[in-house]
Amino acid sequence: MPAKTVVLQGIKKKFGDFSLSLDISVAEGETLVLAGPSGCGKTTALNLIAGFIKQDSGSIIIGGEDAEHLPPWKRNVAVVFQDLALFPHLSVAGNIQYGLFIRGMKKTERRRITEEALKAAHLEGFGKRRIQELSGGEKQRVAIARALAASPRLLLMDEPFSSLDGPLRKTIREEFLEIRRRSSVPCIFVTHDREEAALLGDRIALMKDGRILECGPGPELFLAPRTEFCAGFFGTGCCLPAAALGESGGGKVFIPYDALEIAGSGEEADFSWVLRKCCFEGGRWRLEFDCPGFRVSAEAGLRQKPPAPGERVGIRLNRSLLRRLTP
């Protein structure tokens, strides 16, 4: 097994009525996002991997080593928490060097690693600053720099950007991506934000009730979900009973937004629906139609003139893009 991989095999953990069951792996340099609603077990999974709580059964293999009997400080796992847990009485450099000092590293080596970490996090010249003097985004970068300075075998991140406002959050996400491109350390990133999951994850593992329901690249989960839950959480489209679309076999079908097109004048249409609502959403128009007994969402290009609400519109359906869903 490669030195920079993480494997969770048959992990089980029970808390009262809640039970967690995990089988996942993370490759060298990969960012795996654990996504899902609150209470689905994302943070519990991180705590198990870090060694803060112990699994009931199963194995956690970090860099080829079974970590079951290793305490947290011997697993060489770096964790960036939601509240960052920076030391306010230490400088930026002091925060980054703290773990290195605890490990008994020589002063000259600590300084060298700190300078490298500051550079990687775009914090050159920030070493002597106090934590109270930093902006929210700068604090995020310090936390990431501190984690990477420890040369961990695994990086765990528990919704670290959730407290930032919209524009700053977007900036720090992009900076984090740049840092990740230069790092071979595997990373598990927890979020309930679908946009963040799509941007940061090489793969996304969608959790529900303590289990991974689907796992794959973002485009796969967004455009071709296999389950109703994934279609509702990530899907860029809508779900309808198969019968409403003339599809046999029962059950529900996922309709990606790009599977629906407004038929032009004189073009043959598969359906004729009344436009209920039309909303401008920045780079697109979001359309909502009244299909008999249901409402169906679609999109139109920014420069395409949408029909007026109340107008009956011919719709063409690309059936090759439909996905049959499991409950």
QUIBELMO-V891223 format. One record per residue. N is the residue number from 1. SS is DSSP state (2 for helix, 1 for strand, 0 for the rest). OMEGA is omega in whole degrees, -180 to 180 (NA if undefined). Layout:
# QUIBELMO-V891223
[[N/SS/OMEGA] [N/SS/OMEGA]]
This chain:
# QUIBELMO-V891223
[[1/0/180] [2/0/-176] [3/0/-176] [4/0/175] [5/0/178] [6/1/-180] [7/1/172] [8/1/-176] [9/1/175] [10/1/-179] [11/1/177] [12/1/175] [13/1/-178] [14/1/173] [15/1/-179] [16/0/-180] [17/0/-177] [18/1/177] [19/1/-180] [20/1/179] [21/1/-174] [22/1/168] [23/1/-178] [24/1/174] [25/1/179] [26/1/-176] [27/0/177] [28/0/178] [29/0/-176] [30/0/170] [31/1/175] [32/1/179] [33/1/169] [34/1/-177] [35/1/178] [36/0/-178] [37/0/178] [38/0/177] [39/0/-177] [40/0/177] [41/0/-176] [42/2/-178] [43/2/176] [44/2/178] [45/2/178] [46/2/-179] [47/2/176] [48/2/-178] [49/2/-179] [50/2/-180] [51/0/179] [52/0/171] [53/0/-175] [54/0/178] [55/0/176] [56/0/178] [57/1/-179] [58/1/-176] [59/1/176] [60/1/-177] [61/1/-179] [62/1/-180] [63/0/178] [64/0/-178] [65/1/176] [66/1/-174] [67/0/-173] [68/0/-175] [69/0/178] [70/0/174] [71/0/-176] [72/2/-175] [73/2/178] [74/2/-179] [75/0/-177] [76/0/177] [77/1/178] [78/1/-178] [79/1/172] [80/1/-175] [81/0/179] [82/0/-180] [83/0/176] [84/0/177] [85/0/175] [86/0/180] [87/0/-175] [88/0/-177] [89/0/180] [90/0/174] [91/1/176] [92/2/179] [93/2/179] [94/2/177] [95/2/-178] [96/2/-176] [97/2/-171] [98/2/-179] [99/2/179] [100/2/178] [101/2/-180] [102/2/-180] [103/0/176] [104/0/-178] [105/0/-180] [106/0/-174] [107/2/-179] [108/2/179] [109/2/177] [110/2/-180] [111/2/-179] [112/2/-179] [113/2/179] [114/2/179] [115/2/178] [116/2/-180] [117/2/178] [118/2/179] [119/2/-179] [120/2/-178] [121/0/180] [122/0/-180] [123/0/178] [124/0/179] [125/0/-178] [126/0/-170] [127/0/-175] [128/0/-178] [129/0/175] [130/1/-179] [131/2/-179] [132/2/-178] [133/2/-173] [134/0/173] [135/0/179] [136/2/-180] [137/2/179] [138/2/177] [139/2/177] [140/2/-178] [141/2/176] [142/2/-180] [143/2/179] [144/2/179] [145/2/179] [146/2/180] [147/2/-177] [148/2/-180] [149/2/-178] [150/0/-177] [151/0/-175] [152/0/173] [153/0/-179] [154/1/176] [155/1/178] [156/1/-178] [157/1/-175] [158/1/180] [159/0/-174] [160/0/-176] [161/0/-171] [162/0/-177] [163/0/-178] [164/0/176] [165/0/-172] [166/2/-177] [167/2/-180] [168/2/179] [169/2/179] [170/2/-180] [171/2/-176] [172/2/175] [173/2/-179] [174/2/178] [175/2/178] [176/2/177] [177/2/180] [178/2/177] [179/2/-178] [180/2/-180] [181/2/-179] [182/0/-176] [183/0/177] [184/0/-179] [185/0/175] [186/1/-175] [187/1/171] [188/1/-172] [189/1/-179] [190/1/175] [191/1/171] [192/0/-178] [193/0/-174] [194/2/178] [195/2/179] [196/2/179] [197/2/-178] [198/2/-177] [199/2/-169] [200/2/-172] [201/0/167] [202/0/171] [203/1/178] [204/1/173] [205/1/-179] [206/1/-177] [207/1/174] [208/1/176] [209/0/174] [210/0/-179] [211/1/175] [212/1/-176] [213/1/177] [214/1/178] [215/1/-180] [216/1/176] [217/0/-179] [218/2/-179] [219/2/180] [220/2/-179] [221/2/-179] [222/2/-172] [223/2/-178] [224/0/179] [225/0/-180] [226/0/-176] [227/1/178] [228/2/-179] [229/2/179] [230/2/179] [231/2/179] [232/2/-177] [233/2/-175] [234/0/-165] [235/0/174] [236/0/-177] [237/1/-179] [238/1/-179] [239/1/177] [240/1/171] [241/1/-178] [242/2/-178] [243/2/-179] [244/2/-180] [245/2/-179] [246/0/179] [247/0/180] [248/0/174] [249/0/179] [250/0/-179] [251/0/-179] [252/1/-178] [253/1/175] [254/1/180] [255/1/175] [256/1/-180] [257/2/-178] [258/2/176] [259/2/-179] [260/1/177] [261/1/175] [262/1/-179] [263/0/178] [264/0/-180] [265/0/179] [266/0/179] [267/0/179] [268/0/-179] [269/0/176] [270/0/-179] [271/1/174] [272/1/-175] [273/1/178] [274/1/178] [275/1/-179] [276/1/-174] [277/1/177] [278/1/-178] [279/1/175] [280/1/-178] [281/0/176] [282/0/-176] [283/0/-177] [284/1/170] [285/1/174] [286/1/-177] [287/1/178] [288/1/-176] [289/1/171] [290/1/171] [291/1/-177] [292/0/179] [293/0/-176] [294/1/172] [295/1/-175] [296/1/179] [297/1/177] [298/1/179] [299/1/172] [300/1/-179] [301/1/-176] [302/0/-176] [303/0/177] [304/0/-180] [305/0/-178] [306/0/175] [307/0/-179] [308/0/176] [309/0/-177] [310/0/-179] [311/0/176] [312/1/-170] [313/1/175] [314/1/-176] [315/1/173] [316/1/-176] [317/1/175] [318/0/-174] [319/2/180] [320/2/-180] [321/2/-180] [322/0/179] [323/1/176] [324/1/-175] [325/0/170] [326/1/-178] [327/0/NA]]
